[in-house]
Amino acid sequence: MPRLASALRSGIALAVLLTTAGCDAGLSADCVAGTEPTCPPPAQDEVVAGVNLTALFAAPTDAERDSVAARLARTGGTDVPRIVRAVATELAPDTDATRYVLLDLRDDDDRSVAFALARVPAIDGGPATPLRTLFLLPDAAGDAGETDFLTATTSAESDLKRRTVQITVAARGASLVARGGPYTSDVAAAPYRGDVVDLLALTGHLALVPRTDPTHLGVLGVGRGGAV
């Protein structure tokens, strides 16, 4: 017992020493810059649970883009058919002037690879005012429709719905059920890998959708869409 007690006291002393050293090194949660002269100033990056959020949400560099393109090429992600152009059709609006734009994403043979439907809210600021843009990716077979758009049950959700362009995406091989549809892809399904390639291609045609802001993009996926 005396030996155990001595070991425990040594362990406690070591823990105290490490805590103090941690403060000196800026590693302790109790080390608050400005209150302890030995604490270093906080880093400029925002780090939560070990994840550097500043770096995570920074705009991709050219090197990162090149790396992604090279990886897709190695894994077959660039196999044909590939989207080369998009045809935009404005559909009937809602009574509150909310607009809907159908995007038909086509390949070199003019086949419909995938479809997307954009919901453009009517808010103050004029039709040219850019809005945050949110892609909604469905689960399972990749079919999409108006039911994918976010609904509003709280004031925060209402503001998101009112001030965000939402775009639901039907994957290649799937159908978009909306406003005169269904609109069905002419090519075979290519889950996950094809979904990523098509979503990247879609971001290159956002100019066809009114009020989208290409510098403020978000992606919300469920199941298969979450994996994408």
Backbone hydrogen bonds in HBPLUS format (Angstrom, degrees):
<---DONOR---> <-ACCEPTOR-->    atom                        ^
c    i                          cat <-CA-CA->   ^        H-A-AA   ^      H-
h    n   atom  resd res      DA  || num        DHA   H-A  angle D-A-AA Bond
n    s   type  num  typ     dist DA aas  dist angle  dist       angle   num
A0004-LEU N   A0001-MET O   3.02 MM   3  4.96 112.3  2.50  95.1 111.5     1
A0005-ALA N   A0001-MET O   2.79 MM   4  6.07 164.1  1.81 162.3 166.4     2
A0006-SER N   A0002-PRO O   2.91 MM   4  6.09 155.3  1.97 145.0 151.8     3
A0007-ALA N   A0003-ARG O   2.95 MM   4  6.20 151.2  2.03 141.8 149.9     4
A0008-LEU N   A0004-LEU O   2.88 MM   4  6.17 155.4  1.94 151.4 158.1     5
A0009-ARG N   A0005-ALA O   2.92 MM   4  6.19 160.5  1.95 149.8 154.9     6
A0010-SER N   A0006-SER O   2.93 MM   4  6.16 154.7  2.00 145.1 152.3     7
A0011-GLY N   A0007-ALA O   2.82 MM   4  6.07 151.9  1.89 145.0 153.4     8
A0012-ILE N   A0008-LEU O   2.83 MM   4  6.13 155.9  1.89 152.7 158.7     9
A0013-ALA N   A0009-ARG O   2.90 MM   4  6.10 162.0  1.94 147.2 152.5    10
A0014-LEU N   A0010-SER O   2.85 MM   4  6.07 153.7  1.92 145.9 153.3    11
A0015-ALA N   A0011-GLY O   2.89 MM   4  6.14 153.9  1.96 144.6 151.9    12
A0016-VAL N   A0012-ILE O   2.92 MM   4  6.23 159.1  1.97 153.4 158.3    13
A0017-LEU N   A0013-ALA O   2.95 MM   4  6.16 157.2  2.00 145.5 152.1    14
A0018-LEU N   A0014-LEU O   2.82 MM   4  6.09 157.1  1.88 151.5 157.6    15
A0019-THR N   A0015-ALA O   2.90 MM   4  6.12 154.8  1.97 147.5 154.6    16
A0020-THR N   A0016-VAL O   2.95 MM   4  6.21 160.5  1.99 150.2 155.0    17
A0021-ALA N   A0017-LEU O   2.84 MM   4  6.07 162.8  1.87 148.9 154.5    18
A0022-GLY N   A0018-LEU O   2.66 MM   4  5.79 146.4  1.77 142.2 152.8    19
A0023-CYS N   A0019-THR O   2.99 MM   4  6.29 147.4  2.10 142.9 150.6    20
A0024-ASP N   A0020-THR O   3.06 MM   4  6.46 158.5  2.11 148.4 153.9    21
A0025-ALA N   A0021-ALA O   2.89 MM   4  6.18 140.9  2.04 143.3 154.8    22
A0026-GLY N   A0022-GLY O   2.88 MM   4  5.93 105.3  2.45 136.0 153.6    23
A0027-LEU N   A0022-GLY O   2.65 MM   5  4.69 156.6  1.70 148.3 146.4    24
A0026-GLY N   A0023-CYS O   3.07 MM   3  4.99 156.2  2.13 100.1 107.5    25
A0031-CYS N   A0028-SER O   3.11 MM   3  5.26 160.5  2.15 105.6 111.7    26
A0035-THR N   A0032-VAL O   3.09 MM   3  5.81 164.0  2.12 141.6 144.4    27
A0039-CYS N   A0036-GLU O   3.05 MM   3  5.45 160.1  2.09 114.4 120.7    28
A0053-LEU N   A0046-GLU O   2.74 MM   7  5.54 131.7  1.97 154.2 169.8    29
A0048-VAL N   A0051-VAL O   2.92 MM   3  5.24 154.2  1.98 149.2 147.0    30
A0051-VAL N   A0048-VAL O   2.85 MM   3  5.24 164.8  1.88 118.0 122.8    31
A0056-LEU N   A0052-ASN O   2.95 MM   4  6.13 155.7  2.01 147.2 155.2    32
A0057-PHE N   A0053-LEU O   3.04 MM   4  6.05 160.5  2.08 148.6 150.6    33
A0058-ALA N   A0055-ALA O   3.34 MM   3  5.13 161.2  2.38  97.8 103.1    34
A0065-ARG N   A0061-THR O   3.02 MM   4  6.34 159.0  2.06 151.6 157.2    35
A0066-ASP N   A0062-ASP O   2.92 MM   4  6.14 159.9  1.96 150.0 155.5    36
A0067-SER N   A0063-ALA O   2.95 MM   4  6.13 149.3  2.05 141.0 149.5    37
A0068-VAL N   A0064-GLU O   3.03 MM   4  6.32 157.1  2.09 150.1 154.8    38
A0069-ALA N   A0065-ARG O   3.02 MM   4  6.28 164.4  2.04 152.0 156.2    39
A0070-ALA N   A0066-ASP O   2.94 MM   4  6.13 157.1  2.00 147.8 153.9    40
A0071-ARG N   A0067-SER O   2.99 MM   4  6.20 154.7  2.06 145.8 152.6    41
A0072-LEU N   A0068-VAL O   2.97 MM   4  6.21 163.1  2.00 154.8 158.9    42
A0073-ALA N   A0069-ALA O   3.03 MM   4  6.23 154.0  2.10 143.7 150.9    43
A0074-ARG N   A0070-ALA O   3.02 MM   4  6.28 153.7  2.09 146.0 152.6    44
A0075-THR N   A0071-ARG O   3.04 MM   4  6.26 149.7  2.13 149.1 156.9    45
A0077-GLY N   A0072-LEU O   2.61 MM   5  4.48 134.5  1.81 154.1 151.5    46
A0076-GLY N   A0073-ALA O   3.45 MM   3  5.36 163.7  2.48  99.6 103.9    47
A0079-ASP N   A0076-GLY O   3.17 MM   3  5.52 159.0  2.21 119.2 118.3    48
A0084-VAL N   A0106-ARG O   2.81 MM  22  6.16 161.4  1.84 157.4 160.1    49
A0085-ARG N   A0106-ARG O   3.35 MM  21  5.52 161.8  2.39 145.9 146.2    50
A0106-ARG N   A0085-ARG O   2.91 MM  21  5.52 160.6  1.95 153.1 159.1    51
A0087-VAL N   A0104-ASP O   2.89 MM  17  5.03 156.4  1.94 135.4 142.9    52
A0104-ASP N   A0087-VAL O   2.88 MM  17  5.03 167.1  1.90 146.3 150.7    53
A0089-THR N   A0102-LEU O   2.88 MM  13  5.08 154.7  1.94 145.3 153.2    54
A0102-LEU N   A0089-THR O   2.77 MM  13  5.08 170.3  1.78 156.6 153.6    55
A0091-LEU N   A0100-TYR O   2.85 MM   9  5.39 161.4  1.89 147.3 153.4    56
A0094-ASP N   A0098-THR O   2.94 MM   4  5.16 156.9  1.99 144.7 152.1    57
A0097-ALA N   A0094-ASP O   3.03 MM   3  5.29 155.6  2.09 117.1 117.9    58
A0099-ARG N   A0120-VAL O   2.89 MM  21  4.96 158.4  1.94 152.0 147.7    59
A0120-VAL N   A0099-ARG O   2.80 MM  21  4.96 170.6  1.81 145.2 148.4    60
A0101-VAL N   A0118-ALA O   2.97 MM  17  5.04 154.2  2.04 136.1 144.3    61
A0118-ALA N   A0101-VAL O   2.84 MM  17  5.04 170.4  1.85 148.5 151.6    62
A0103-LEU N   A0116-ALA O   2.79 MM  13  5.05 169.9  1.80 159.0 158.5    63
A0116-ALA N   A0103-LEU O   2.99 MM  13  5.05 146.7  2.11 141.1 148.1    64
A0105-LEU N   A0114-ALA O   2.94 MM   9  5.30 161.9  1.97 165.3 166.9    65
A0113-VAL N   A0105-LEU O   2.69 MM   8  5.64 152.1  1.77 155.5 165.3    66
A0114-ALA N   A0105-LEU O   3.39 MM   9  5.30 156.0  2.45 134.7 140.8    67
A0107-ASP N   A0111-ARG O   3.06 MM   4  5.58 144.6  2.19 143.4 154.0    68
A0110-ASP N   A0107-ASP O   2.97 MM   3  5.17 156.8  2.02 116.1 118.3    69
A0186-ASP N   A0112-SER O   2.73 MM  74  5.28 168.5  1.74 155.8 159.8    70
A0115-PHE N   A0170-ALA O   3.36 MM  55  5.28 153.9  2.44 140.7 146.9    71
A0170-ALA N   A0115-PHE O   2.80 MM  55  5.28 161.7  1.83 154.9 160.6    72
A0117-LEU N   A0168-THR O   2.90 MM  51  5.40 158.3  1.95 154.2 161.4    73
A0168-THR N   A0117-LEU O   2.95 MM  51  5.40 150.3  2.04 157.1 152.3    74
A0119-ARG N   A0166-GLN O   2.69 MM  47  5.18 162.2  1.72 159.9 166.3    75
A0166-GLN N   A0119-ARG O   3.13 MM  47  5.18 151.5  2.21 145.4 148.0    76
A0129-THR N   A0126-GLY O   3.18 MM   3  5.67 166.6  2.20 118.0 122.1    77
A0131-LEU N   A0211-ARG O   2.58 MM  80  5.58 154.6  1.64 170.0 165.0    78
A0213-ASP N   A0131-LEU O   3.05 MM  82  5.43 115.7  2.48 172.1 157.0    79
A0165-VAL N   A0132-ARG O   2.82 MM  33  6.16 157.3  1.87 170.8 167.8    80
A0133-THR N   A0216-HIS O   3.03 MM  83  6.33 173.0  2.04 169.8 171.8    81
A0218-GLY N   A0133-THR O   2.84 MM  85  6.26 139.9  2.01 154.0 163.3    82
A0134-LEU N   A0165-VAL O   2.78 MM  31  6.17 164.0  1.80 167.3 172.7    83
A0167-ILE N   A0134-LEU O   2.84 MM  33  6.14 158.2  1.89 160.3 160.9    84
A0135-PHE N   A0218-GLY O   2.81 MM  83  6.13 169.4  1.83 148.6 148.2    85
A0220-LEU N   A0135-PHE O   2.81 MM  85  6.11 162.3  1.84 165.1 170.6    86
A0136-LEU N   A0167-ILE O   2.78 MM  31  5.94 159.6  1.82 148.1 148.5    87
A0169-VAL N   A0136-LEU O   3.19 MM  33  6.35 158.3  2.24 167.4 164.6    88
A0137-LEU N   A0220-LEU O   2.89 MM  83  6.21 164.3  1.91 150.0 155.0    89
A0222-VAL N   A0137-LEU O   3.15 MM  85  6.46 149.2  2.25 157.2 164.3    90
A0225-GLY N   A0138-PRO O   3.05 MM  87  5.08 117.7  2.45 122.2 137.5    91
A0142-GLY N   A0139-ASP O   3.19 MM   3  5.76 159.8  2.24 136.4 134.8    92
A0171-ALA N   A0142-GLY O   3.10 MM  29  5.09 143.9  2.24 134.4 140.4    93
A0144-ALA N   A0175-SER O   2.94 MM  31  6.45 157.0  2.00 154.6 161.6    94
A0177-VAL N   A0144-ALA O   2.83 MM  33  6.27 162.3  1.86 158.8 157.6    95
A0148-ASP N   A0145-GLY O   3.03 MM   3  5.79 166.3  2.05 120.7 125.1    96
A0149-PHE N   A0146-GLU O   3.11 MM   3  5.66 157.4  2.17 114.2 120.3    97
A0158-SER N   A0154-THR O   2.84 MM   4  6.04 151.1  1.92 147.1 156.2    98
A0159-ASP N   A0155-SER O   2.97 MM   4  6.19 151.7  2.05 143.1 149.7    99
A0160-LEU N   A0156-ALA O   2.98 MM   4  6.28 154.4  2.05 145.7 153.0   100
A0161-LYS N   A0157-GLU O   2.88 MM   4  6.10 162.3  1.92 150.6 155.0   101
A0162-ARG N   A0158-SER O   2.92 MM   4  6.03 151.2  2.00 142.5 150.9   102
A0163-ARG N   A0159-ASP O   2.94 MM   4  5.95 138.3  2.11 144.4 153.7   103
A0174-ALA N   A0171-ALA O   2.96 MM   3  5.36 150.6  2.04 137.1 138.3   104
A0185-SER N   A0174-ALA O   3.03 MM  11  5.72 171.9  2.04 163.7 165.5   105
A0176-LEU N   A0183-TYR O   2.77 MM   7  5.06 158.3  1.82 143.1 150.2   106
A0183-TYR N   A0176-LEU O   2.83 MM   7  5.06 156.7  1.88 139.8 147.2   107
A0181-GLY N   A0178-ALA O   2.96 MM   3  5.05 138.7  2.14 106.3 119.2   108
A0194-GLY N   A0190-ALA O   2.94 MM   4  4.79 129.3  2.20 135.5 148.9   109
A0193-ARG N   A0191-PRO O   2.72 MM   2  5.83 124.5  2.03 118.0 102.1   110
A0196-VAL N   A0192-TYR O   2.97 MM   4  6.20 155.2  2.03 153.3 157.3   111
A0197-VAL N   A0193-ARG O   3.24 MM   4  6.54 168.2  2.25 151.8 154.0   112
A0198-ASP N   A0194-GLY O   2.93 MM   4  6.07 162.7  1.96 152.1 157.0   113
A0199-LEU N   A0195-ASP O   2.93 MM   4  6.08 155.8  1.99 147.1 153.7   114
A0200-LEU N   A0196-VAL O   2.99 MM   4  6.21 162.6  2.02 153.5 158.1   115
A0201-ALA N   A0197-VAL O   2.98 MM   4  6.23 152.0  2.06 143.2 151.3   116
A0202-LEU N   A0198-ASP O   2.84 MM   4  6.07 151.0  1.93 145.1 153.3   117
A0203-THR N   A0199-LEU O   3.11 MM   4  6.42 148.8  2.21 147.4 154.1   118
A0204-GLY N   A0201-ALA O   3.00 MM   3  5.36 144.0  2.13 105.7 116.5   119
A0205-HIS N   A0202-LEU O   2.92 MM   3  5.36 165.9  1.94 117.2 121.4   120
A0208-LEU N   A0205-HIS O   3.15 MM   3  5.95 167.2  2.17 120.7 124.5   121
A0209-VAL N   A0206-LEU O   2.93 MM   3  5.41 163.0  1.96 116.2 121.9   122
A0216-HIS N   A0213-ASP O   3.06 MM   3  5.62 168.5  2.08 121.1 124.8   123
A0225-GLY N   A0222-VAL O   2.97 MM   3  4.81 137.3  2.16 135.0 121.8   124
A0226-GLY N   A0223-GLY O   2.93 MM   3  5.00 121.2  2.28  97.1 112.7   125
A0227-ALA N   A0223-GLY O   3.05 MM   4  6.49 146.9  2.16 150.6 159.8   126
A0228-VAL N   A0224-ARG O   3.09 MM   4  6.46 151.7  2.18 146.9 154.7   127
